[in-house]
Amino acid sequence: MPVSYLPCLTPLLLIGIPLALLFKNRRSAGIAAIISALLVGAFMLSIYVPGWYLHSRAAAGNPVAQYRYAQWLENHSEDVGSVILWPGEPDVYGGFEWLQKAAAQNYPPAVSLVGARLKEGIFVPQPPNWAGPGGNVFAQPSRGQPLIDHAINDLGYNPPADAWAFYYQHYRRGLAP
């Protein structure tokens, strides 16, 4: 997988340029520091404002917004980490909760994706009274397959041939576990 130097280079530029200008004079270093702070603020707002907007629509009960907000929760830390070093983790369990809310309203892509995740048991919370194998994979095909069937047969959803390929290439933007 190709590695980008941008997350390492960005903080050096945002901190290094004001420090370098400090040797010239305080005013130019102050202006550079203000510009750096504004750039970081604008970048962070470009990531988080869509999330806040989606959250407000999802909390109002819109199933499409719930699906998109779940996707945002699982991807925004990678969006930030692609530009600056950021100690963020994808919120796959929070995303799963919102995905379940969209599926409860019979939004076909959400129903299918919840079914696929339950069937494989990846990125789902451990069910209560779990008697299966340990670890962090809780495969529940008896819960997942009926959801997939419901999405296809009752809701008319035409999922891609490989649900996990769809999950990693489209929903999680090419990120593999």
C-alpha positions as CSV (number, residue, x, y, z in Angstrom):
1,M,0.0,0.0,0.0
2,P,1.5,3.4,-0.9
3,V,2.4,5.6,2.0
4,S,1.7,9.3,1.9
5,Y,4.2,11.7,3.5
6,L,1.5,14.4,3.7
7,P,0.4,13.6,7.3
8,C,4.0,14.0,8.5
9,L,4.8,17.0,6.3
10,T,1.7,19.1,7.1
11,P,2.4,19.6,10.8
12,L,6.0,20.4,10.1
13,L,5.0,23.1,7.6
14,L,2.3,24.5,9.9
15,I,4.6,24.7,12.8
16,G,8.0,25.1,11.0
17,I,7.1,28.1,8.9
18,P,6.1,30.3,11.8
19,L,9.1,29.2,13.8
20,A,11.4,30.0,10.8
21,L,9.8,33.4,10.4
22,L,10.3,34.0,14.1
23,F,14.0,34.5,13.3
24,K,13.1,37.2,10.8
25,N,10.7,39.1,13.1
26,R,7.9,38.6,15.5
27,R,5.2,40.1,13.4
28,S,5.7,37.8,10.4
29,A,5.9,34.8,12.7
30,G,2.6,35.9,14.4
31,I,0.9,36.3,11.0
32,A,2.2,32.9,9.9
33,A,1.0,31.3,13.1
34,I,-2.5,32.8,12.6
35,I,-2.6,31.6,9.0
36,S,-1.5,28.1,10.2
37,A,-4.3,28.0,12.8
38,L,-6.9,29.2,10.3
39,L,-5.8,26.5,7.8
40,V,-6.1,23.8,10.5
41,G,-9.4,25.1,11.6
42,A,-10.8,25.3,8.1
43,F,-9.6,21.8,7.4
44,M,-11.2,20.4,10.6
45,L,-14.4,22.2,9.9
46,S,-14.6,20.8,6.4
47,I,-14.5,17.3,8.0
48,Y,-16.8,17.9,11.0
49,V,-19.5,20.3,9.6
50,P,-20.9,17.6,7.3
51,G,-20.9,15.2,10.2
52,W,-22.8,17.7,12.4
53,Y,-25.3,18.3,9.6
54,L,-25.8,14.6,9.0
55,H,-26.2,13.9,12.7
56,S,-29.0,16.5,12.9
57,R,-30.8,15.0,10.0
58,A,-30.2,11.5,11.3
59,A,-31.5,12.3,14.8
60,A,-34.7,13.6,13.1
61,G,-35.3,10.1,11.8
62,N,-34.2,10.4,8.1
63,P,-33.1,6.8,7.2
64,V,-30.9,8.0,4.3
65,A,-29.1,10.5,6.7
66,Q,-28.8,7.7,9.3
67,Y,-27.1,5.5,6.7
68,R,-24.8,8.4,5.6
69,Y,-24.0,9.4,9.2
70,A,-23.0,5.8,9.9
71,Q,-20.7,5.9,6.9
72,W,-19.3,9.3,8.1
73,L,-18.6,7.9,11.6
74,E,-16.7,5.0,10.1
75,N,-14.6,7.2,7.7
76,H,-14.0,10.7,9.1
77,S,-10.9,9.7,11.2
78,E,-9.3,8.4,8.0
79,D,-10.2,11.6,6.2
80,V,-8.4,13.6,9.0
81,G,-5.5,11.2,9.1
82,S,-4.9,11.5,5.4
83,V,-3.7,15.1,5.9
84,I,-2.4,15.4,9.4
85,L,-1.3,12.9,12.1
86,W,-4.4,12.4,14.2
87,P,-5.0,9.8,16.9
88,G,-8.4,8.9,15.6
89,E,-10.1,5.5,15.3
90,P,-13.0,4.7,13.1
91,D,-16.2,4.5,15.1
92,V,-17.5,1.2,13.6
93,Y,-19.7,0.4,16.5
94,G,-21.3,3.8,16.6
95,G,-21.7,3.5,12.8
96,F,-23.3,0.1,13.3
97,E,-25.9,1.6,15.7
98,W,-26.9,4.3,13.2
99,L,-27.0,1.7,10.4
100,Q,-29.4,-0.4,12.5
101,K,-31.6,2.6,12.9
102,A,-31.8,3.1,9.2
103,A,-32.4,-0.6,8.7
104,A,-35.2,-0.5,11.2
105,Q,-36.9,1.9,8.8
106,N,-36.5,-0.5,5.9
107,Y,-33.9,1.5,4.0
108,P,-32.7,-1.2,1.6
109,P,-28.9,-0.6,1.5
110,A,-28.9,-0.4,5.3
111,V,-30.9,-3.6,5.8
112,S,-28.6,-5.4,3.4
113,L,-25.4,-4.1,5.0
114,V,-26.6,-4.8,8.6
115,G,-27.4,-8.3,7.4
116,A,-24.0,-8.8,5.8
117,R,-22.2,-7.5,8.8
118,L,-24.2,-9.7,11.2
119,K,-23.7,-12.7,8.9
120,E,-19.9,-12.3,8.9
121,G,-19.8,-11.0,12.4
122,I,-17.2,-8.3,11.7
123,F,-17.6,-4.8,13.1
124,V,-20.7,-5.8,15.2
125,P,-20.9,-5.6,19.0
126,Q,-20.8,-8.8,21.0
127,P,-24.3,-10.0,21.4
128,P,-25.7,-10.6,25.0
129,N,-25.3,-14.2,26.2
130,W,-22.9,-15.0,23.4
131,A,-22.0,-18.7,23.4
132,G,-19.9,-18.7,20.3
133,P,-16.1,-18.4,19.9
134,G,-14.2,-15.6,21.6
135,G,-12.2,-12.8,20.1
136,N,-13.8,-9.9,18.2
137,V,-15.7,-11.7,15.5
138,F,-19.3,-12.5,16.4
139,A,-20.7,-14.3,13.3
140,Q,-24.5,-14.5,13.5
141,P,-25.7,-16.0,10.2
142,S,-29.1,-16.8,11.6
143,R,-29.7,-13.1,12.2
144,G,-27.9,-11.8,9.2
145,Q,-29.2,-13.9,6.3
146,P,-32.9,-13.1,7.0
147,L,-32.1,-9.4,6.7
148,I,-30.2,-9.8,3.4
149,D,-33.2,-11.9,2.1
150,H,-35.6,-9.2,3.3
151,A,-33.7,-6.5,1.5
152,I,-33.6,-8.5,-1.7
153,N,-37.0,-10.1,-1.8
154,D,-39.2,-7.7,0.0
155,L,-37.5,-4.3,-0.5
156,G,-36.3,-4.9,-4.1
157,Y,-32.6,-4.1,-3.3
158,N,-30.1,-5.4,-5.7
159,P,-26.8,-5.7,-3.7
160,P,-23.5,-6.2,-5.3
161,A,-22.3,-9.8,-5.8
162,D,-19.8,-9.6,-3.0
163,A,-21.1,-7.7,0.0
164,W,-17.7,-7.4,1.6
165,A,-16.2,-5.9,-1.6
166,F,-19.0,-3.4,-1.5
167,Y,-18.4,-2.7,2.1
168,Y,-14.7,-2.0,1.8
169,Q,-14.7,-0.3,-1.6
170,H,-17.7,1.9,-1.3
171,Y,-19.0,2.1,2.2
172,R,-15.6,2.2,3.9
173,R,-13.8,3.8,0.9
174,G,-11.3,1.0,0.2
175,L,-10.2,0.4,3.7
176,A,-9.6,-3.2,4.7
177,P,-9.5,-4.5,8.3
